[in-house]
Amino acid sequence: MVIFQKRVADLTELALGRFVARARRAAGLKGTVNVLLTTSAEMKSLNRRFRGKDKPTDVLSFSAEPDARKQFAGEIAISAEIAAHNAHALGHSLAEEVKILVLHGVLHLRGYDHQCDNGQMARREKQLRAKLHLSLGLIERTTIERTTPERARTERARRKRQQ
């Protein structure tokens, strides 16, 4: 199920629902996934409540209880406002950014954790981005921006030329 508390230009609930199903199958995730597109204020509240961090974030994933995972994998919450900011900064559509965040969330629901997996999630995200025809992923661009701001600017310029 997809819930739009905050509308996204050029992306319908039906289209996002179809993408979620494709991403879930590509990642090998069993069970349904609910996606909530919401405000940064709501994401800040969720982040504070579940992670103890008093700031908004772009995406959060909530795994289902182990005994329910065959039918229901979990939920993903996305800040439409942060996604819009990132899409603009990276030179792609908001719809594309939301899909990138959904894929990231699906991988977390699948059990990947980029905080401690020695790059395993980043490699899998890169493979699935190619399969699903998505641009630079969340982990990859965070790494690029952290290591060299110039490389991030170069990547944004390259993507703009491709459009």
C-alpha positions as CSV (number, residue, x, y, z in Angstrom):
1,M,0.0,0.0,0.0
2,V,1.2,3.5,-0.8
3,I,0.0,6.5,1.2
4,F,0.7,10.0,-0.1
5,Q,0.4,12.4,2.9
6,K,2.5,14.7,0.7
7,R,1.9,14.7,-3.0
8,V,4.8,14.1,-5.5
9,A,4.7,15.6,-8.9
10,D,4.6,13.1,-11.8
11,L,4.2,10.1,-9.5
12,T,0.9,8.3,-8.8
13,E,0.1,5.9,-6.0
14,L,-0.4,3.2,-8.7
15,A,3.0,3.9,-10.4
16,L,4.8,3.9,-7.1
17,G,3.0,0.8,-6.0
18,R,4.2,-1.0,-9.1
19,F,7.8,0.2,-8.6
20,V,7.7,-1.1,-5.0
21,A,6.6,-4.5,-6.3
22,R,9.4,-4.5,-8.8
23,A,12.0,-3.4,-6.3
24,R,10.8,-6.0,-3.8
25,R,11.0,-8.8,-6.3
26,A,14.4,-7.7,-7.6
27,A,15.7,-7.6,-4.0
28,G,14.2,-11.0,-3.2
29,L,12.0,-9.6,-0.4
30,K,9.0,-11.6,0.5
31,G,5.8,-10.0,1.8
32,T,4.1,-6.7,1.1
33,V,5.6,-3.3,1.8
34,N,3.7,-0.2,2.8
35,V,5.2,3.1,1.8
36,L,4.3,6.5,3.3
37,L,5.3,9.7,1.6
38,T,5.1,12.4,4.3
39,T,6.5,15.7,5.5
40,S,9.9,16.4,7.1
41,A,8.1,17.3,10.3
42,E,6.5,13.8,10.5
43,M,9.9,12.2,9.6
44,K,11.5,14.2,12.4
45,S,8.9,12.8,14.8
46,L,9.4,9.2,13.6
47,N,13.2,9.6,13.7
48,R,13.0,10.9,17.3
49,R,10.6,8.2,18.4
50,F,12.3,5.2,16.8
51,R,16.0,6.2,16.5
52,G,16.4,8.8,19.2
53,K,17.6,11.4,16.6
54,D,15.8,14.7,16.8
55,K,16.1,15.7,13.1
56,P,14.3,14.8,9.9
57,T,15.7,12.2,7.6
58,D,15.0,11.2,4.0
59,V,14.0,7.6,4.5
60,L,13.2,5.2,7.4
61,S,12.5,1.5,7.3
62,F,10.5,-0.5,9.8
63,S,10.7,-4.3,9.5
64,A,7.7,-6.4,10.4
65,E,7.8,-8.8,13.3
66,P,9.6,-12.0,12.3
67,D,6.5,-14.2,12.5
68,A,4.6,-11.9,10.1
69,R,7.4,-11.4,7.5
70,K,6.1,-14.0,5.0
71,Q,3.0,-11.9,4.3
72,F,4.2,-8.4,5.4
73,A,7.8,-7.4,5.1
74,G,7.5,-3.9,6.7
75,E,7.0,-0.2,6.1
76,I,9.1,2.6,4.5
77,A,8.6,6.3,5.3
78,I,10.0,8.9,3.0
79,S,10.2,12.7,3.4
80,A,8.8,14.2,0.2
81,E,10.4,17.5,1.1
82,I,13.9,16.1,1.6
83,A,13.5,14.0,-1.6
84,A,12.5,17.1,-3.5
85,H,15.6,19.0,-2.2
86,N,17.9,16.1,-3.1
87,A,16.3,15.6,-6.5
88,H,16.9,19.3,-7.4
89,A,20.5,19.2,-6.0
90,L,21.3,16.0,-8.0
91,G,19.5,17.0,-11.2
92,H,16.9,14.3,-11.5
93,S,13.2,14.2,-11.0
94,L,11.4,13.9,-7.7
95,A,9.8,10.7,-8.8
96,E,13.3,9.2,-9.5
97,E,14.5,10.3,-6.1
98,V,11.5,8.7,-4.3
99,K,12.2,5.4,-6.2
100,I,15.9,5.5,-5.1
101,L,14.7,6.0,-1.5
102,V,12.2,3.1,-1.9
103,L,14.9,0.8,-3.1
104,H,17.2,1.8,-0.2
105,G,14.3,1.1,2.2
106,V,13.5,-2.3,0.6
107,L,17.2,-3.3,1.0
108,H,17.0,-2.4,4.7
109,L,13.8,-4.5,5.0
110,R,15.7,-7.3,3.3
111,G,18.2,-7.2,6.1
112,Y,21.0,-5.1,4.7
113,D,22.7,-2.5,6.9
114,H,25.2,-0.1,5.3
115,Q,26.3,1.0,8.7
116,C,28.1,-2.3,9.4
117,D,28.2,-4.6,6.3
118,N,31.5,-3.6,4.7
119,G,29.9,-2.3,1.6
120,Q,27.6,-5.3,0.9
121,M,24.4,-3.1,0.8
122,A,26.1,-0.5,-1.4
123,R,27.1,-3.2,-3.9
124,R,23.6,-4.7,-3.9
125,E,22.0,-1.3,-4.2
126,K,24.2,-0.5,-7.2
127,Q,23.3,-3.8,-9.0
128,L,19.6,-3.2,-8.4
129,R,19.7,0.4,-9.5
130,A,21.1,-0.7,-12.8
131,K,18.4,-3.4,-13.1
132,L,15.7,-0.9,-12.2
133,H,17.2,1.9,-14.3
134,L,17.8,4.3,-11.5
135,S,20.6,6.8,-11.1
136,L,23.2,7.3,-8.3
137,G,22.0,5.6,-5.2
138,L,21.8,6.9,-1.6
139,I,24.8,5.1,-0.2
140,E,27.0,5.8,-3.2
141,R,26.3,9.5,-3.4
142,T,26.7,9.9,0.4
143,T,30.1,8.3,0.1
144,I,31.0,10.5,-2.9
145,E,29.9,13.7,-1.2
146,R,31.7,12.8,2.0
147,T,35.0,12.0,0.3
148,T,35.1,14.7,-2.4
149,P,32.6,17.4,-2.9
150,E,34.2,17.9,-6.4
151,R,33.3,14.4,-7.4
152,A,29.7,15.0,-6.4
153,R,29.6,18.2,-8.5
154,T,31.1,16.3,-11.4
155,E,28.5,13.6,-11.1
156,R,25.7,16.1,-11.0
157,A,27.1,17.9,-14.1
158,R,27.4,14.6,-16.0
159,R,23.8,13.7,-15.2
160,K,22.6,17.1,-16.4
161,R,24.4,16.7,-19.7
162,Q,22.7,13.3,-20.2
163,Q,19.2,14.8,-19.9
